[in-house]
Amino acid sequence: MAKNALCIGINNYPGTHMDLQGCVNDANDWAAALQQRGFAATRMFNGKATGDGIRRAIGATLAAADAGDVVAITYSGHGSFVPDEDGDEPDGTDECICPYDVNSKGEITDDELYDLYSARPHGVRLLVLSDS
């Protein structure tokens, strides 16, 4: 059984007034805590954590796992909400995470995250922690 983690932290949001201060530290702390528990941890910070970069990293991390493996994905950065376009949300909004390039390329919605997480191989256990 393999144990792999992807720890994402975004402090800087170019073109906005929304910079944060502790998210990279959070991702480093999660990576260290998970490594102490036997996980191999990949870190993704700021400019590497674009929308496409996050999508690719989640997809690759999950695709590399086999049945019985454990994958942990942590995210620390801005979160938000947008109008629900497909009618699946009782409150009329989709929650989302805000990648580094949210100002120019947009957010990653809960619907898209669900699709990314659901594409994991059968039998892979997934833990997602989001501070957003």
C-alpha positions in Angstrom: 0.0 0.0 0.0 1.4 3.3 -1.1 0.7 6.6 0.6 1.0 9.8 -1.4 0.1 13.4 -0.7 -0.3 16.6 -2.7 -0.1 19.7 -0.6 -1.1 23.0 -2.2 -0.5 26.4 -0.7 -1.3 29.8 -2.4 -0.3 33.0 -0.7 0.0 35.2 -3.8 -2.9 36.1 -6.1 -1.5 38.4 -8.9 -3.6 41.2 -10.1 -5.8 41.2 -7.0 -5.7 42.7 -3.5 -6.3 39.2 -2.1 -2.8 38.0 -1.1 -2.6 35.7 2.0 0.2 35.0 4.4 0.1 31.5 5.9 -1.0 29.2 3.1 2.4 28.1 2.0 3.3 27.5 5.6 0.1 25.4 6.0 1.0 23.3 3.0 4.5 22.7 4.3 3.2 21.8 7.7 0.7 19.3 6.2 3.4 17.8 4.0 5.7 17.3 7.1 2.9 15.8 9.2 1.9 13.4 6.4 5.6 12.5 5.8 5.9 11.6 9.5 3.0 9.2 8.8 4.7 7.5 5.9 3.3 9.6 3.0 5.5 10.7 0.1 4.5 14.4 -0.3 4.6 16.7 -3.3 4.3 20.4 -2.6 2.8 22.9 -5.0 3.0 26.6 -4.2 1.9 30.0 -5.6 2.8 30.3 -9.4 2.9 26.5 -9.8 -0.6 26.2 -8.4 -2.4 27.6 -11.5 -5.8 26.1 -12.3 -4.3 23.9 -15.0 -1.4 23.0 -12.7 -3.7 21.9 -9.9 -5.9 19.9 -12.2 -2.9 18.1 -13.7 -1.4 17.4 -10.3 -4.6 16.0 -8.8 -5.1 13.9 -11.9 -1.6 12.6 -12.0 -1.5 11.9 -8.2 -4.7 9.9 -8.4 -3.9 8.1 -11.6 -0.6 6.8 -10.1 -2.4 5.2 -7.2 -3.6 1.6 -7.1 -6.4 -0.2 -5.2 -5.5 -0.1 -1.5 -3.4 3.0 -1.8 -4.1 6.2 0.2 -4.0 9.6 -1.3 -4.2 12.8 0.7 -4.8 16.2 -1.0 -4.5 19.4 1.0 -5.4 22.9 -0.2 -4.8 26.1 1.6 -5.8 29.3 -0.2 -8.8 31.3 -1.1 -12.2 29.8 -1.6 -15.3 31.4 -3.0 -18.6 30.6 -4.7 -20.2 31.1 -8.1 -23.7 30.7 -9.5 -24.7 27.1 -9.9 -25.0 26.4 -13.6 -26.4 22.9 -13.5 -29.0 23.1 -10.8 -27.5 20.6 -8.4 -27.0 23.0 -5.5 -30.0 23.7 -3.2 -28.5 27.2 -2.4 -27.9 28.1 -6.0 -24.1 28.4 -5.7 -21.2 26.1 -6.5 -18.3 26.4 -4.0 -14.9 26.6 -5.5 -11.2 27.0 -4.8 -9.2 29.9 -6.2 -6.0 28.9 -8.0 -3.0 31.3 -8.4 -4.4 32.5 -11.8 -8.0 32.9 -10.6 -8.1 36.5 -11.7 -7.3 35.6 -15.4 -8.5 32.0 -15.7 -11.2 31.5 -13.1 -11.9 29.2 -10.3 -12.2 25.4 -9.9 -15.7 24.5 -8.8 -16.9 21.8 -6.5 -18.4 20.0 -9.5 -15.1 19.9 -11.3 -13.3 18.8 -8.1 -15.9 16.0 -7.7 -15.1 14.8 -11.3 -11.4 14.9 -10.7 -11.7 13.0 -7.4 -14.1 10.5 -8.9 -11.7 9.6 -11.7 -9.4 7.8 -9.2 -8.9 4.1 -9.7 -11.3 1.8 -7.8 -10.2 1.0 -4.3 -8.0 4.1 -3.8 -8.8 5.8 -0.5 -8.8 9.6 -0.8 -8.6 12.2 2.0 -9.2 15.9 1.0 -8.5 18.7 3.5 -9.4 22.2 2.3 -8.7 25.4 4.2 -10.3 27.8 1.8 
